[in-house]
């Protein structure tokens, strides 16, 4: 075990060096790859588990920073780090240095996954090890798809027919950091993500016996496929994989069993969590205020108003993270999958199925005996109700940026975001170039790739 930890530490340190401006010097000095690469299936599993704790468990912050979930006081904004300040105000220039923490962290995830996947290819499993080999490969493919989907959601334009040929993400599919890879198209990006996930779903077990949900399983693969296809506006496929997910895990918490007086009322081992990941947007969680319109939209008997938020005469703050901490939950959970399926059902014209799924969720969120099931007069009415509840249920869950990007492609749902800071009004119109963040300068210098327009 000590040897394995040493290997993992060396890998992490070397990769950190490789992702700095000293890449060439480090590459010149690296002479013996065997010293840092795990060699057995157990090693590959340990590598992915290590990244589950320290790498994959960390979500990007830029999307949530730019979303309309919350607002900051002038005093808090003025005390923010430069990059946080710029992201909050949708500035054309975001990064105060040549690096981006989100970019580096996400590509560390890709590197870990590729290292495990490349290592597995060098191993010829026998009958006794084939099943374990399959599971670890499935985890590696899921982890890579997870990273690429998050990179695409921040650093590439939203998926659409019009955007399909535009520059997407840098699809690094090898752990060999000597290989320089240009930007794929948006279409190629999402083709790779879905291909990885579909293969992962076939290889992974239905469930993993890890209570903290840091290892992906087939349920997680289906849940992520439903999220990705929803973002791609391929609603039939999004519904298909939401169905597949909920057939295996449809558990929901009853908010009546939670203590609204608690500072952290939702346990991090709750039955809804499918795949655990957190977002270290500490400032927004601890000190920000929720969007006033969002907070006012919760009905009096809606327990989410007291479970998700702490309200005092002086302030309202968010407290309902599934991480049971100040970190935001950025993983996958069954409530999101119910909402995805309900949206897809409404878009397919099945208002009754959409309302049934929505009511199944909402009855667990209202004070016992007070919930009146929602009805819809049309599929469009059902869709509007589902999207309104999605906004309330998934607040501070790192999905709002994806929803803004995809819904802005539909004029009936497009919104203009607005913030007032230090007496000045800032706006972000629908489909603005600033919905796609710039690539960090170091990547442009190293890879000679195209920058995103701002």
Protein Blocks (a to p, Z undefined) as FASTA:
>chain_A
ZZmmmmmmmmmmmmmmmmmmklmmmmmmpmblmlmgcfbfklmmmmmmmmmmmmmmpccf
klmmmmckbccdfklmmmpcfklmmmmnopablblcfbdfklmmmmmmmmmmmmmmmmmm
mpccdfklmmmmmmmmmmmmmmmmmmmmmmmmmmpccddfklmmpccddddfbfblkbcc
ddddfklmmmmmmmmmmmmmmmpcfbdcdfklpaccfklmmmmmmmmmmmnopaklmmmm
mmmmmmmoccdcdfklpcfkbmblbcfkbfklmbdcddfdfklmmmmccdfklmmmpcfk
lmklmmmpccdfkbccdfkbfklpabdcfbdcfklmmmmmmmmmmmnopaklmmmmmmmm
mmmmpcehiaccdddfbfklmmmmmmmmmmmmmgoklpmmmmmmmmmmpmklgccdddde
ehiacdddehiaklpccddfklmmmnopadddZZ
